[in-house]
Amino acid sequence: MQHVLRGSPDTCVVHEEAPPITSGEGEPERNFVATLPTEMSVRIFGELDVRSLCRASLACRQWNSIIEAADNLWRSHCLTRLAVCRREVDGDRREGMSWKITLVRNYQRGCVKRRWLKGRYSDVRSAEDLPPNSMCPLDVETWGEILEAELER
């Protein structure tokens, strides 16, 4: 234990501090995942938004394996996103897809739907004029919404 003096010059208290957690080489450990139980790391990762969670999964193999294995991290984000169709989400779940895959699939569909509804492609005259990533499989209800929006323009 290391003794540390704390307080003002008039009053001084001696505290015992635990030595810093170190890696095998004696360097301070900077990877909290290596020192915490997996459940605690998952709780910390659970506080991240989707973009930060994806970035954290790229930080190192250990973080990636924990984030990829914790399906509940993706579930909460998937349920809060505006999915194109609840049936799509339910269908993905029945097929045994992970929440992450469901989130990614529905996020892409949601972006395409929003672009179409905003009229971004209203002036397109043929399929060749469509920009890349402007199409993806959508359900009948979504195409109906898009068609109605186009007819109103």
Secondary structure by P-SEA (a helix, b strand, c coil): cbbbbbccccbbbbbbbccccccccccccccccccccaaaaaaaaaaccaaaaaaaaaccaaaaaaaaacaaaaaaaaaacccccaaaaaaaaaacccaaaaaaaaaaaaaaaaaaaacccccccccccccccccccccaaaaaaaaaaaaac
